[in-house]
Amino acid sequence: MVTEILPIPESFSKEQIDELKERIPYLSEQIKFVSTNESKEIVIKLEDFDSKLKTDIVQNFDSLVDAITSWRPIKDRVLKSNSSTINAKAETEANISNFYNEDMIQLFEFFDQKILNISNKFSAELREYPTVLPIGVMQKSQYHIHFPQNLFAMHDIPHDYKVLHTIRSNPEQIEQAFRLRGYLQPCICYHCYEEWADKKMTAGIISAKGRCFRHELKGERNINRKTEFTMREIVFVGNQEAVDNLRDSIMDETWKLFNELGFTGKIVTASDPFYYSDELGKISYQKLSNTKYELKVDSNIKSASVAIASFNNCFDQLSRKFNIKNSSGDEFLSSGCVAFGLDRWVNTFITCYGTDKNQWPEPVKSMTF
């Protein structure tokens, strides 16, 4: 392991330093650890090192610093909080393996049903979509342009005599035969937009659950930040006022459920993880325009301090990409999406209440839906 130390501009605020530290691991997969020292310098631990790698990292680091220098962070605004009114429970780090046992599967079903109950209050139609997102849908969404760091792709091998026999005789060259056939879905909502694509409509609301996949940094992975996880989303389109009201109503119902479970935390303004440093302004815009809120759980345990739901107002951005218009066809509809990370709801519950079912609160103990 090799150490490289790089300077931080004296003018950087804490928020700018945090943003810099968060983005440095994406400069190279050889970077295994990032921290700051007492001299307020960046300390990078590299698994391997050579002069070219050092030159590349330093150059890219300088570009990153330049971008963050001109960025002005916006502090989170708290919309709802019960942190000061409800005492936090004693917590222990959840000891959760790579598989879920019967009790945890039941918890998944419990939380999913609770969220389905919220969906039903707003007459959402139920859907189940494929795990693979077609190439064309990815291109429409432009997710791959703004968040390429998250993607997992799916390839196949052609049914071709010559290719198949080449693989048999030279199996180490199998990657040369791969053809891109789609992407493992990073979220559910793009399937919904594709269902509504090129349509004229007044409104629509869909609830769907599925396995999602994101290429998280290895050093950031834990029980709440996985490369494979389950989400349920409620996705809706309509005029802007209807979308605003529906997002707020679903947020209120979610907050009610959050309190019923005895969780403590807050709903705060948030932003998406834009990869490119020249898009840092979008982070500030999202927070200023209340485009995105997240429901975050209070915890003294670092791995449990995560967002378990997000409430997104997309305005007409995605409807334009998928050509979704109002019934007269003269305006693009607005849209919104509420996403629930079911793994995180389960892990948060286990962290708060433990694995002994006798200690679980009602109605979870009896699985009353």
C-alpha positions in Angstrom: 0.0 0.0 0.0 1.4 3.4 -1.1 0.4 6.8 0.5 0.0 10.0 -1.5 -0.6 13.3 0.2 -2.4 16.2 -1.7 -3.2 19.7 -0.6 -6.7 21.1 0.1 -7.3 24.8 -0.6 -7.5 26.8 2.6 -10.8 28.4 1.4 -12.6 25.1 1.3 -15.5 24.7 3.7 -16.3 21.5 5.5 -19.0 20.7 3.0 -16.5 21.2 0.1 -13.9 19.0 1.8 -16.5 16.2 2.3 -17.5 16.4 -1.3 -13.9 16.2 -2.4 -13.3 13.1 -0.2 -16.4 11.5 -1.6 -15.4 12.0 -5.2 -11.7 11.1 -4.9 -12.2 7.2 -4.9 -13.7 7.6 -8.4 -10.4 8.9 -9.8 -8.9 5.3 -9.8 -9.9 1.8 -8.6 -6.4 1.7 -7.2 -7.5 4.1 -4.5 -8.5 2.1 -1.5 -8.8 4.7 1.3 -9.2 8.5 1.6 -8.8 10.6 4.7 -7.5 14.0 5.9 -4.6 14.5 8.3 -3.9 17.1 11.0 -2.4 19.4 8.4 -5.8 19.4 6.5 -4.3 17.6 3.6 -5.9 14.7 1.6 -4.3 11.3 2.4 -4.8 8.7 -0.3 -3.9 5.0 0.1 -3.2 3.2 -3.2 -3.0 -0.5 -3.7 -0.5 -0.1 -6.6 1.5 2.8 -7.8 3.6 4.0 -10.8 4.6 7.3 -12.2 1.8 7.4 -14.8 -0.9 6.6 -12.2 0.5 9.4 -10.0 0.4 11.9 -12.8 -3.2 10.9 -13.8 -4.4 11.1 -10.2 -2.8 14.5 -9.5 -4.1 16.0 -12.8 -7.6 14.7 -12.1 -7.5 15.7 -8.5 -6.6 19.3 -9.6 -9.5 19.3 -12.0 -11.8 18.1 -9.2 -10.5 20.8 -6.8 -11.1 23.5 -9.5 -14.7 22.4 -9.9 -15.4 22.2 -6.2 -13.8 25.6 -5.7 -16.5 27.3 -7.7 -19.3 25.3 -6.1 -21.3 26.7 -3.2 -22.9 24.0 -1.1 -26.5 24.4 0.1 -27.2 23.2 3.6 -30.0 20.6 4.0 -33.4 22.0 5.0 -35.4 19.9 7.5 -39.0 19.4 6.5 -40.1 17.1 9.3 -38.3 15.8 12.4 -39.1 13.8 15.5 -35.5 13.6 16.7 -36.0 16.1 19.6 -39.4 14.7 20.8 -38.8 10.9 20.8 -35.9 9.4 22.7 -33.6 7.2 20.5 -33.5 3.6 21.5 -30.4 1.7 22.4 -28.9 0.3 19.3 -26.6 -2.5 18.3 -24.9 -3.0 14.9 -27.2 -5.4 13.0 -25.4 -8.7 12.4 -26.8 -9.4 8.9 -25.4 -12.0 6.5 -25.5 -12.1 2.7 -28.8 -14.0 2.9 -32.1 -13.4 4.7 -33.5 -15.9 7.1 -37.2 -16.7 7.5 -37.8 -13.9 10.1 -36.2 -11.3 7.9 -38.1 -12.5 4.8 -41.3 -11.9 6.9 -40.1 -8.4 7.8 -39.6 -7.7 4.1 -43.1 -8.8 3.4 -44.4 -6.8 6.3 -42.8 -3.5 5.2 -43.6 -4.1 1.6 -47.3 -4.6 2.5 -47.3 -1.4 4.6 -46.0 0.5 1.6 -48.5 -1.2 -0.6 -51.2 0.0 1.8 -49.9 3.6 1.1 -50.0 2.9 -2.7 -53.6 1.6 -2.4 -54.7 4.8 -0.7 -53.9 6.6 -3.9 -55.2 3.9 -6.3 -51.9 2.9 -7.7 -51.9 0.2 -10.3 -49.5 -2.7 -9.5 -46.8 -3.8 -11.9 -43.9 -6.2 -12.1 -41.2 -5.5 -14.6 -38.1 -7.3 -15.9 -34.9 -6.9 -14.0 -33.1 -6.0 -17.3 -33.5 -2.4 -18.5 -33.4 -2.3 -22.4 -30.7 -0.3 -24.0 -33.2 2.0 -25.6 -34.9 2.8 -22.3 -31.5 3.6 -20.7 -30.7 5.9 -23.6 -34.0 7.7 -23.2 -33.6 8.2 -19.5 -29.9 9.3 -19.8 -29.1 7.8 -16.5 -25.9 6.4 -18.0 -24.8 9.9 -18.9 -25.3 11.4 -15.4 -24.6 8.4 -13.2 -22.3 6.0 -15.1 -20.5 5.0 -11.9 -23.6 3.1 -10.8 -24.1 0.9 -13.8 -24.0 -2.9 -14.2 -24.4 -4.1 -17.8 -25.7 -7.4 -19.1 -24.0 -9.2 -22.1 -24.8 -12.3 -24.0 -22.8 -14.5 -26.3 -24.0 -14.9 -29.9 -25.4 -18.2 -31.1 -22.7 -18.5 -33.7 -20.8 -21.7 -34.5 -17.4 -20.0 -35.0 -17.7 -17.9 -31.9 -18.9 -20.8 -29.7 -16.0 -23.0 -30.9 -13.5 -20.2 -30.4 -14.6 -19.9 -26.7 -14.3 -23.7 -26.3 -10.7 -23.7 -27.6 -9.7 -20.3 -26.0 -12.0 -19.8 -22.9 -9.8 -17.0 -21.5 -11.0 -14.9 -24.5 -14.7 -15.2 -23.7 -15.0 -11.5 -23.0 -14.2 -10.7 -26.6 -17.4 -12.4 -27.6 -19.7 -10.4 -25.3 -22.4 -8.3 -26.8 -24.2 -5.6 -24.8 -27.9 -6.6 -24.3 -29.1 -4.3 -21.6 -28.5 -3.0 -18.1 -29.4 -4.4 -14.7 -32.0 -1.8 -13.5 -30.6 0.8 -11.1 -34.1 1.7 -10.2 -37.7 0.7 -11.1 -39.2 4.0 -12.4 -37.8 3.9 -16.0 -40.0 0.9 -16.8 -43.0 3.0 -15.8 -42.0 5.9 -18.0 -41.5 3.4 -20.9 -45.0 2.0 -20.3 -46.4 5.6 -20.6 -44.0 6.6 -23.5 -45.6 8.4 -26.5 -49.0 8.5 -24.8 -51.5 11.3 -24.2 -53.1 11.1 -20.7 -54.4 13.0 -17.8 -52.7 11.2 -15.0 -51.3 7.9 -14.0 -49.8 6.2 -10.9 -48.0 2.8 -10.7 -46.5 0.9 -7.8 -43.8 -1.7 -8.6 -41.2 -3.6 -6.7 -38.0 -5.2 -8.0 -34.3 -6.1 -7.5 -32.0 -3.1 -8.3 -28.3 -3.0 -8.9 -25.7 -0.3 -8.4 -22.0 -0.5 -8.7 -21.1 1.0 -5.3 -17.5 1.7 -4.3 -16.1 -1.3 -2.6 -15.0 0.7 0.4 -18.5 2.1 0.8 -20.4 -1.2 0.8 -22.1 -2.3 4.0 -25.5 -3.8 5.1 -27.3 -0.6 3.9 -25.3 0.2 0.8 -25.3 -2.9 -1.4 -24.7 -3.7 -5.1 -28.0 -5.6 -5.1 -31.1 -4.6 -3.2 -34.9 -4.4 -3.3 -36.9 -1.3 -3.9 -40.6 -0.5 -4.2 -41.4 2.7 -6.0 -44.6 4.7 -6.5 -44.3 6.6 -9.8 -46.9 9.1 -11.0 -47.6 11.6 -13.8 -50.1 14.5 -14.0 -50.2 18.2 -14.0 -47.7 20.0 -11.8 -50.1 20.8 -9.0 -51.3 17.2 -8.8 -47.8 15.9 -8.8 -46.8 18.3 -6.0 -49.8 17.3 -3.9 -49.4 13.6 -4.5 -45.7 13.6 -3.5 -46.6 15.6 -0.3 -49.4 13.2 0.5 -47.3 10.1 0.1 -44.6 11.8 2.2 -47.1 12.4 5.0 -48.3 8.8 4.9 -44.7 7.5 5.0 -43.9 9.8 8.0 -47.0 8.5 9.8 -45.7 4.9 9.3 -42.2 5.9 10.3 -43.5 7.2 13.7 -45.8 4.2 14.2 -42.8 2.0 14.1 -41.0 4.0 16.7 -38.2 5.2 14.4 -36.6 8.6 14.9 -35.2 10.8 12.2 -36.1 13.5 9.8 -37.1 14.4 6.2 -34.5 16.7 4.6 -33.7 18.2 1.3 -31.3 16.0 -0.7 -29.7 15.5 -4.1 -28.8 12.8 -6.5 -25.1 11.5 -6.8 -24.2 13.3 -10.0 -20.8 11.9 -11.1 -19.3 14.6 -13.2 -17.8 17.5 -11.3 -19.2 20.1 -13.8 -22.7 19.0 -12.7 -22.1 20.0 -9.0 -24.5 22.9 -9.6 -27.4 20.4 -10.1 -26.8 19.3 -6.5 -27.4 22.9 -5.3 -30.4 23.3 -7.6 -32.1 20.2 -6.3 -31.8 21.4 -2.8 -32.9 24.9 -3.5 -35.9 23.8 -5.6 -37.0 21.1 -3.1 -36.8 18.6 -6.0 -35.7 15.8 -3.7 -36.4 14.9 -0.1 -35.0 11.9 1.8 -36.3 10.2 5.0 -33.2 9.6 7.2 -33.1 7.5 10.3 -31.3 8.8 13.4 -28.6 6.5 14.7 -25.3 6.5 16.5 -24.2 3.7 14.2 -22.6 4.9 11.0 -23.8 2.1 8.8 -27.4 2.6 9.9 -27.5 6.4 9.3 -29.0 6.2 5.9 -31.9 7.3 3.8 -34.7 4.7 3.8 -37.0 6.6 1.4 -36.8 9.4 -1.2 -39.5 11.7 -2.5 -38.7 13.1 -5.9 -40.3 15.8 -8.0 -39.1 15.4 -11.6 -41.2 18.2 -13.1 -41.5 17.6 -16.9 -37.9 16.4 -17.3 -38.5 12.7 -17.7 -41.9 13.2 -19.5 -40.0 15.1 -22.2 -37.5 12.3 -22.6 -40.3 9.7 -22.9 -42.8 12.0 -24.8 -45.6 11.8 -22.2 -48.1 14.5 -22.8 -51.5 15.7 -21.5 -54.7 14.6 -23.1 -54.7 17.5 -25.6 -51.1 16.9 -26.5 -50.0 20.4 -26.1 -47.9 20.1 -22.9 -45.6 17.5 -21.3 -46.9 16.1 -18.0 -45.0 16.5 -14.8 -43.9 13.4 -12.8 -42.8 12.3 -9.5 -41.4 9.1 -7.8 -41.3 7.9 -4.2 -38.7 5.1 -3.6 -38.5 2.8 -0.6 -35.3 0.8 0.0 -36.8 -2.3 1.6 -33.5 -3.7 2.7 -32.8 -0.5 4.6 -36.2 -0.6 6.3 -35.5 -4.2 7.5 -32.0 -3.4 8.6 -33.1 -0.3 10.4 -35.7 -2.3 12.3 -33.2 -5.0 13.3 -30.7 -2.4 14.4 -33.3 -0.7 16.6 -35.1 -3.7 18.0 -32.8 -6.7 17.6 -33.5 -10.2 16.2 -35.5 -11.5 19.2 -39.1 -11.4 18.0 -40.4 -11.3 21.6 -38.8 -7.8 21.8 -40.4 -6.5 18.6 -43.2 -4.0 19.0 -46.8 -4.6 17.8 -48.0 -4.8 15.1 -44.7 -6.1 13.7 -44.5 -9.0 16.2 -47.8 -10.4 15.0 -47.2 -9.2 11.4 -50.5 -7.3 11.4 -50.7 -5.6 8.1 
